């Protein structure tokens, strides 16, 4: 988030948020507009390497920050020092012409046309290669599998069926948010793929019915098997995480 008058130094607010942990980090820098442009160009240049950033409406940015702050409140976790004061200034300076953005801005409808529905192709995209199951009720069952049971399609389906409703909803939202960012970066076909899997996962009464959930589970089991010292299945992030830059 950048705020300031044209021709003068600008306050650059960098805020790291998580859809599970809320506001995780916050920093403010006063920089010349040219330096801010360089930073944005640097992040945007990493698009093909898995860092998907795109400009979003001011109101959508404030909505995301409000949602993250609510997660902190529910988890009884304080926000970083100085965060609340900066958000108050941002809200006071928000363009009055913008209406409040609803959560999950963007269409949930899969656009017409040919869509690659091969789930393996989807996970080969750089923004999704690192997506794995996180701490969930599936972990207890994963530990039994990693004890020596053979990894079969039946085993994967049984494990996927243990994905909780909360985790299922979390991934549906992540897929929709990813589609929104990818569409803003003119990657319509990839955005359509993300929306397709969001709809497919949301429609599954049992997560095991979802090809997306089964492949996510299979990949998580294989990664954890290669890293037996881990106490938990890794979370999505790193080079494959999709983020928004208001």
C-alpha positions as CSV (number, residue, x, y, z in Angstrom):
1,X,0.0,0.0,0.0
2,X,1.5,3.4,-1.0
3,X,0.1,6.7,0.1
4,X,1.4,10.2,-0.5
5,X,1.3,13.3,-2.7
6,X,2.6,13.2,-6.3
7,X,6.1,14.4,-6.6
8,X,6.9,13.8,-2.9
9,X,8.2,10.9,-0.9
10,X,5.6,8.3,-0.3
11,X,4.8,6.1,2.7
12,X,5.1,2.4,1.6
13,X,3.2,0.0,3.9
14,X,4.2,-3.6,3.5
15,X,1.8,-5.9,5.4
16,X,2.1,-9.7,5.4
17,X,-1.2,-11.4,6.1
18,X,-2.3,-15.1,6.3
19,X,-5.8,-16.5,5.8
20,X,-5.1,-18.6,8.9
21,X,-2.9,-16.5,11.2
22,X,-4.1,-13.0,10.3
23,X,-1.7,-10.0,10.3
24,X,1.8,-11.6,10.7
25,X,4.2,-8.7,9.9
26,X,4.1,-5.0,9.2
27,X,6.7,-2.4,8.1
28,X,6.5,1.2,6.8
29,X,9.1,3.0,4.7
30,X,9.2,6.5,3.3
31,X,10.6,6.3,-0.2
32,X,10.7,8.2,-3.4
33,X,8.0,7.2,-5.9
34,X,10.7,5.8,-8.3
35,X,12.0,3.5,-5.6
36,X,8.5,2.2,-4.9
37,X,8.0,1.5,-8.6
38,X,11.3,-0.4,-8.6
39,X,10.1,-2.6,-5.7
40,X,6.8,-3.3,-7.3
41,X,8.5,-4.2,-10.6
42,X,10.8,-6.5,-8.8
43,X,8.0,-8.5,-7.3
44,X,5.9,-8.5,-10.5
45,X,8.9,-9.7,-12.5
46,X,8.8,-13.0,-10.4
47,X,5.4,-13.8,-11.7
48,X,6.5,-16.8,-13.8
49,X,8.5,-18.1,-10.9
50,X,5.4,-18.5,-8.7
51,X,5.0,-15.1,-7.0
52,X,1.7,-13.8,-8.4
53,X,1.1,-10.2,-7.5
54,X,-1.5,-7.8,-9.0
55,X,-3.0,-4.4,-8.3
56,X,-6.4,-4.6,-6.6
57,X,-9.0,-1.9,-5.8
58,X,-8.4,0.1,-2.6
59,X,-11.6,-1.1,-1.1
60,X,-10.6,-4.7,-1.7
61,X,-7.3,-4.1,0.0
62,X,-9.0,-2.6,3.1
63,X,-11.4,-5.5,3.1
64,X,-8.6,-8.1,3.2
65,X,-6.8,-6.2,6.0
66,X,-10.1,-6.1,8.0
67,X,-10.5,-9.9,7.5
68,X,-6.9,-10.5,8.6
69,X,-7.3,-8.4,11.7
70,X,-10.5,-10.3,12.6
71,X,-8.4,-13.6,12.5
72,X,-6.0,-12.0,15.0
73,X,-8.9,-11.1,17.3
74,X,-10.4,-14.6,17.1
75,X,-7.0,-16.2,17.8
76,X,-6.2,-13.8,20.6
77,X,-3.1,-12.7,18.8
78,X,-2.0,-9.0,18.9
79,X,-1.3,-7.3,15.6
80,X,2.2,-5.9,15.0
81,X,3.1,-2.6,16.6
82,X,1.9,0.4,14.6
83,X,-0.4,-1.6,12.4
84,X,-3.7,-0.3,13.8
85,X,-2.6,3.4,13.7
86,X,-1.6,3.0,10.0
87,X,-4.9,1.3,9.1
88,X,-6.9,4.1,10.7
89,X,-5.0,6.6,8.5
90,X,-5.6,4.5,5.4
91,X,-9.3,4.3,6.1
92,X,-9.5,8.0,6.7
93,X,-7.7,8.6,3.3
94,X,-9.6,6.0,1.3
95,X,-11.3,7.3,-1.9
96,X,-14.9,8.1,-1.1
97,X,-16.1,7.1,-4.5
98,X,-15.3,3.4,-3.8
99,X,-18.0,1.2,-2.3
100,X,-16.9,-1.4,0.3
101,X,-15.8,-4.5,-1.4
102,X,-17.4,-7.8,-0.6
103,X,-15.1,-10.6,0.6
104,X,-13.8,-12.7,-2.3
105,X,-14.3,-10.1,-4.9
106,X,-14.5,-11.5,-8.4
107,X,-16.7,-13.9,-10.3
108,X,-17.3,-17.5,-9.0
109,X,-18.4,-18.6,-12.5
110,X,-16.1,-20.6,-14.7
111,X,-15.9,-18.7,-18.0
112,X,-17.0,-20.6,-21.2
113,X,-14.5,-22.2,-23.4
114,X,-12.0,-25.0,-23.3
115,X,-10.5,-25.5,-19.9
116,X,-7.7,-27.9,-19.0
117,X,-9.3,-30.1,-16.4
118,X,-6.3,-32.4,-15.8
119,X,-5.5,-31.9,-12.1
120,X,-1.9,-32.9,-12.6
121,X,-1.5,-30.1,-15.1
122,X,-3.0,-27.7,-12.6
123,X,-0.5,-28.6,-9.9
124,X,2.4,-28.1,-12.4
125,X,1.6,-24.4,-12.6
126,X,4.2,-22.5,-10.7
127,X,1.7,-20.8,-8.4
128,X,0.4,-24.2,-7.1
129,X,3.3,-26.6,-7.1
130,X,3.9,-26.0,-3.4
131,X,0.3,-26.3,-2.3
132,X,0.0,-29.0,0.4
133,X,-2.4,-30.0,3.1
134,X,-1.8,-28.2,6.4
135,X,-2.5,-29.2,10.0
136,X,-5.9,-30.9,9.9
137,X,-7.6,-34.0,11.2
138,X,-6.0,-35.9,8.3
139,X,-2.6,-35.7,10.0
140,X,-3.3,-38.5,12.4
141,X,-4.2,-40.7,9.6
142,X,-1.2,-39.6,7.6
143,X,1.1,-40.7,10.4
144,X,-0.4,-44.2,10.1
145,X,0.2,-44.2,6.3
146,X,3.8,-43.1,6.8
147,X,4.4,-45.9,9.2
148,X,4.7,-48.3,6.3
149,X,1.3,-48.7,4.6
150,X,1.4,-48.8,0.8
151,X,0.2,-45.6,-0.9
152,X,-2.7,-46.7,-3.1
153,X,-5.6,-44.8,-4.6
154,X,-7.8,-46.2,-1.9
155,X,-5.5,-45.0,0.8
156,X,-5.4,-41.5,-0.7
157,X,-9.2,-41.4,-1.0
158,X,-9.7,-42.5,2.6
159,X,-7.3,-39.8,3.8
160,X,-8.9,-37.2,1.6
161,X,-12.3,-38.0,3.1
162,X,-10.9,-36.9,6.5
163,X,-10.3,-33.3,5.3
164,X,-12.4,-31.1,7.6
165,X,-15.2,-28.8,6.3
166,X,-13.1,-25.8,7.4
167,X,-10.0,-26.9,5.5
168,X,-12.2,-27.6,2.4
169,X,-13.7,-24.1,2.6
170,X,-10.2,-22.6,3.0
171,X,-9.0,-24.2,-0.2
172,X,-12.1,-23.2,-2.1
173,X,-11.5,-19.6,-1.1
174,X,-7.8,-19.8,-2.0
175,X,-8.6,-21.2,-5.4
176,X,-11.1,-18.3,-6.0
177,X,-8.6,-15.7,-4.8
178,X,-5.9,-17.2,-7.0
179,X,-8.2,-17.1,-10.0
180,X,-8.9,-13.4,-9.3
181,X,-5.2,-12.5,-9.1
182,X,-4.3,-14.6,-12.2
183,X,-7.1,-12.9,-14.2
184,X,-5.8,-9.5,-13.2
185,X,-2.4,-10.6,-14.6
186,X,-4.1,-11.6,-17.9
187,X,-3.7,-15.3,-17.4
188,X,-7.3,-16.1,-18.2
189,X,-6.8,-19.8,-18.9
190,X,-5.0,-20.4,-15.6
191,X,-7.6,-18.4,-13.8
192,X,-10.3,-20.6,-15.4
193,X,-8.5,-23.7,-14.2
194,X,-8.4,-22.4,-10.6
195,X,-12.2,-21.5,-10.7
196,X,-12.9,-25.0,-12.2
197,X,-11.2,-26.7,-9.2
198,X,-12.8,-24.3,-6.7
199,X,-16.3,-25.3,-8.1
200,X,-15.4,-29.0,-8.2
201,X,-14.1,-29.0,-4.6
202,X,-17.1,-26.9,-3.3
203,X,-19.6,-29.3,-5.0
204,X,-18.1,-32.5,-3.5
205,X,-20.1,-33.7,-0.5
206,X,-17.2,-35.9,0.5
207,X,-13.7,-34.4,-0.2
208,X,-12.7,-37.8,-1.5
209,X,-15.0,-37.2,-4.4
210,X,-12.9,-34.3,-5.5
211,X,-10.0,-34.9,-7.8
212,X,-8.4,-31.8,-6.5
213,X,-8.6,-32.9,-2.9
214,X,-7.3,-36.4,-3.7
215,X,-4.3,-35.0,-5.6
216,X,-3.6,-32.5,-2.8
217,X,-3.7,-35.3,-0.3
218,X,-1.4,-37.6,-2.4
219,X,1.2,-34.8,-2.9
220,X,1.1,-34.0,0.9
221,X,1.7,-37.7,1.8
222,X,4.6,-38.0,-0.6
223,X,6.2,-34.8,0.6
224,X,5.8,-35.8,4.3
225,X,7.2,-39.2,3.5
226,X,10.4,-37.6,2.2
227,X,10.7,-35.4,5.3
228,X,9.9,-37.8,8.2
229,X,11.4,-35.4,10.8
230,X,8.7,-32.9,10.2
231,X,6.2,-32.5,13.0
232,X,3.5,-31.3,10.6
233,X,2.6,-31.3,6.9
234,X,4.1,-28.1,5.4
235,X,1.7,-25.2,4.6
236,X,1.2,-23.6,1.2
237,X,3.7,-20.8,0.6
238,X,7.1,-20.1,-0.6
239,X,7.5,-19.7,-4.3
240,X,4.1,-21.1,-5.0
241,X,2.0,-18.8,-2.9
242,X,-0.4,-16.4,-4.5
243,X,-0.7,-12.9,-2.9
244,X,-2.3,-9.6,-3.6
245,X,-0.7,-6.2,-3.8
246,X,-3.3,-3.5,-3.3
